[in-house]
Structures are given as C-alpha cells and as structure tokens.
Amino acid sequence: MGTLYVVATPIGNLGDMTQRAVEVLSGVTVIAAEDTRVTRKLLQKYEITTPSISYHAQSNSSVLKGIVEQLKRGDDIALVTDAGTPGISDPGSELVHHARKAGISIVAVPGASALTAALSIAGIPTNEFIFLGFLPHKKGRQTLFAEIAASKRTMVFYESPHRIMKTLTSLSEVLDTQKVTIFRELTKMHEEVVQGSAIEVLEYFIENTEHVRGEFVVAVSVK
C-alpha cells in the first residue's frame, strides 16, 4: 500500500513552505488538492512538477473511493488544502477517515495553520480554547453566540468577509467584558490584528470599511 501524506501549505506568504513539504510534494505520485488552480501557483514557485487532482467538499464519493483505491495499489498521495493544514475546517478529514479505515499509512507533514498562527500572537489565554471552525449561516447560529458569551475558555472561529460585520454586531449584543481579537489576512501584505471589547472592534470596522475584506480569525477571551 501507498502512504497518504497530509501536507500543510502556507496560509498566505508562500515563503512559509517547509523544506519537508517541498520534498514530499515532489516525491509523491499525485497531489490531491482542494483547488488545483490555487495549488498550481505554489507548485510553480517551488518547481514541483507532480500532477494534481481535484478533491474538495463538493467531490462525489467516487473521487474519494478512487483516491483510496490508488493508495491501495501502492501510490503515495499528498493531500493539500488551499491554505493551511488539511482537515481543519475542510473535507480532508473525510479522506483521512476512509484511508485509515482501509489500513493505509497516514503521515502528517505539519506547517502553517491560521488557528495556531492567530493564537500565537493574540496575547490571550491559550492553555485552553475551543475551536468552532466556521459558524453556521443560520440554524444554531444564535445558540452558538450564547455559548460563546457564557464560556470561561477562549473561543476561536473562522469568519468570511461577507459575514464579519454581522458576526461582530451579534457579539456586541451578547458579550459583556470579554475581549475580542480579530486577525485579518494573516501572513499577507495587509495583515492586521484588532483587539478590544466587542463594541470597540465593531466600531473600528464601521469606521474602516475598507478593511472588511480578506479572511478572518475571531477569538473571544475572558481577559
């Protein structure tokens, strides 16, 4: 049987690629990528010529089964997401689950993650935290905000530019003295960290609407 390598890739700055990741991507038979167009830019920068196939949330079951069968035949395959560590708020965990069930060797090639990058520069309690991934669009959303407000642990989640203002408005309605930290475009040219009460952070983005773009990590902590 082959080996499935779960390879972390940069979350923004392509210089964050590890040497081991380059070696693994260069040596496998094929790369299973969330978006082959995004991955192609990374491969070109590091002169990696390994072919890639598409594997993402909308891929049907036959694609997943095909990858597992290829691994069973002895091919080594690398799994990558558009940015960061596969399996963290993306469909990579489903492939890993089926590969492990089939008895295939799975190897982590660690590297960048927006979650750990954000917490490392937050200056908030991180000995315990709860990661919520992306919040639901509708069902259960308000219940989660209530849980965030009541939590004694740091709560972290991802948010898109299309919903960040709505999210900050909801947080300002339920939070009291908790600290809110917003991480925008981590490792990219316009990286920004905004910290304060929910109302202060909301007011900042109301006054700086041009900053409501890019990808966001949101952390809520008790101090």
N, C-alpha and C positions, 0 to 999 in steps of 0.2 A: 504493500500500500504506500501511497504517497503521503506527504505531510501538508497540512493546511497551516500556513503562516498568517497570523493576524497582525498586520503591519500598520503601525501608527504613522501618519504623514503630517506635515506642517498644517497649522490652523490658519496660517496667513503668510508669514515670512518663510519663503522656500528654503532659506538658509538654515532652518531648524531641522532639516532632514538629517537623520543619523547615518553614520557610515554603515552600520549593520543593516539598516533598512535598504540602503542602496545595494548592498551586496545580495540581500535576499531577493529583492525585486529583479535584480539582474540574473539571478540563478534559477528561478522557478520556471516551470513550463508555461504558465499563463497567469495573468493578474485578473482577479475578479473585482471590478471597480464599480462604485456607485454610479459615477458618470464618467464614461471613458474620455469625454472631451476635456473634463477638468483634470483627470489623471494624466492625460497626454502631455499637458504643459509641464507637469512635474517630471515625467519620464524624459522629456526632451532636454530639460535643464541638466539632468544628470546622465544624459546619453545612454539611457536604458532602452533597449530595443525589444524587450519581452512583449509579446502580444497581449492584448487585454480583451476581456469580455464584459458585458454589462450585467451587473447583479444589483438590484435596488428594491425598494419597498413594493413596487408595482410588478416585479418579476413574477411570472406564474410558477407553479410548483415544478413544472418540467425543467425550468432553468436550474432550480436548486437541486433537483434529482440528477441532472446532467453533471453538475459540478461534483457532487458526491461520487457518482459513478466514475468520473475521471480520476478522482483521488484514489478510488479503489483499484483502478488499473495501474496505479503506481506513479502518476504525475504529481509533482509538487505544485501547489497553487497558493498564491498570496491574495489575501482579502484586504482591500483598502476602501476607505470611505473618501468623500470629497475633501474632508479636513478633519484631522484629529484621529482618535482611536476608534476603530470599528467596534460595533456592539454597544457603544454608549449613545443611546437615543438614535439608533439606526437599525436596519434589518439584519445587520451582521450576526447578531446573536442567534437568529433562526438557522443560519447556515452552520454556525459552530455547534448548535444543538444536534442537528442531524448528522454532522460529521462525527461528533463524539459518540452518538448512538450507534454509528456504523463501525466504531472501533478505530477510527482514523486518528493518527497522532496530530495534535494541535499545539502550535508553538506561538507564544506571544513575542512580538518584536516591539517593545514599548517605545513611547516617544510623546509627542505633543498631545495635550488634551485641554480643551477650553476650560473644563471644570477645575482641574488642578492648577492650571495657569492662573485663573482668576483668584482662587483661594490663596495662592502663594503670595499675592501682592495686596490682599484685602486688609490685613491688619485687624481681623475679627476672629472670634473663637472658631477654631477648626479641628479641635480634638474630637468633636462630634458634629456631624452635619447630616442632613437628609437631602438627597438629590432627587428632584421631581421630574427631570427631563423637560420636555415641552408641556406646558399646561394644556388641558383640553380646551377646545374652542368654545364649547357651550356647556354640555352636560357635565356637572360636577365641578365646574369652574369656581362658583361662589363658595362651595363647600371647602375647596382647597384653600381659598383665601382665608377662610375662618380658621382652618388648621394652621396655616402659616402664622396668623396673628396669635394663636394660643401656644405655639411651640416654644419650648425653652432651649431648643437646639437651633443652630444655624440652618436655614433652609435655602437651597440653591436651585435655580431652574434656568432654562434657556428661553429666550423670547425673540420673536421676529420684529423687524421694524414696523410691520403693519399693525401689530397689537401692543407695542410697548407703551404707548400713551394710555390706552385703555387699561392696561395692567397697572400702571403707576397710579391712575385715578382710583382703581379699586383698592390698591394698597393704602392709599391716603385715607380711604374711608374706614378701613378696619384696623390699621396699626395705631399704636399709641406712642411709646417712647423707643420702639425698636429702630435700629439703624438699617438703612437701605443702601446697598452698594451696587452701582451699575457699572459693568465692564463692557465697553463698546469696541468692536474691531480689534480684539487682542492680537498683538504682534504685527499689526498692519500699520500703514503710514498714519492713519488717523486714530490710533489707539487712544482711548480716553477712559478714565475712572472718575465717577461722580459719586460722592458719599454724603449722607446726611439723613434727616428724617424723611419719611415718605413724601410729606408735603414739600419740603425743600427740594428734593430731587425732581418731583413733578414740576415745580415752578421753574427749575433750571431748564428743563426740556421745553416747557412752554415758551420761555424767553429765547431759546436757542433751537428753533425748529429745524435748522439746517443740520443739526446733529442727530436727528431722528432717522438714521439710516445705518445700514450695516447689521451685523449680528450682535446680539446682546446676551450677557450672562447677568442674572439678577441674584443677589444674596440678601437675605434678611436675617439679622442677628439681634440678640438681646442687648448687646453693647458694642 
